[in-house]
């Protein structure tokens, strides 16, 4: 059975705010990081803000968690179209626009379950705790139920959504059509390359240290 997002809760009328470090659930390791990541994704996808402007503004507040935060953001955005379709499968009704941060939190949870080596229970705990930090406790049960259902039915759900080219290649339909038209023989290679994580490159200042010593 699909999970329905609740409405009419007093908490659901609160606009997204910065997570409160004094909240009880802030003691859950990783919860604050995920709450901030959900807010950043909502800023980018829901409010149409620029990635290059949003991410640095949050990274300044995260100290040693900057790299982890960036992986969550970039990874979720890389697979956004696929995660969106999975999310729709899990929810009977979409979240309201004012709850875009909770929608982003669901996609973050799905990304971690699919693409990161994080234990299922850790994803569930931090996602639920992050909803509390976002001052939307009504969303905890929804997120918990959706993610648990995905864990139970992942194989079946993935087989079904892979029939959709948008989910299979994680590119919007209009872009797939354009690529198929412009590069009919290699369009699949292009979209697969787009989904690969960029390689890391290091530049060494040889005026101060040699490459070998570095």
C-alpha angles and dihedrals in degrees: 000000000000118000118242121217109234123240135192095045115141090227092054091065093065114103117232113281136177110284114264111237090202093063114113093240091056085085089070104099111243096013096108091047091054093046090055091046091052091051091050093050090049090050089054102038101026102034097031094235120157118266091221091056099040103048098053091049090059097037090061088067098048107069112190093005095070096105092046090049092051092050091053092049099043094041094050091047092047091058096029097122092050093045090049091058092047089050091053089052091055097044124064090200127024120245117262117260091253088059095055090123090062091048088052090048090056091051090048090054092049091049091054093048092049105036111017131070095240123131115251095239091053091053091049095047097047094043093052092045091050090057088057090051090052087057093245105112091161087072095060096084092044094051093043093051094045095049093044090051090050091051091051097043102028097123094050094043093050093049090053098046094045087070086071111079091211090058095039095054099023093227127119116262095245092055093047090053092049093049092047089052097045100037107020095166099046107025092112091054089051096052092043090052090049089058094053119102110250115255118253118245128190126204117205122203098227089190087073106025138006123246091242095054092044 
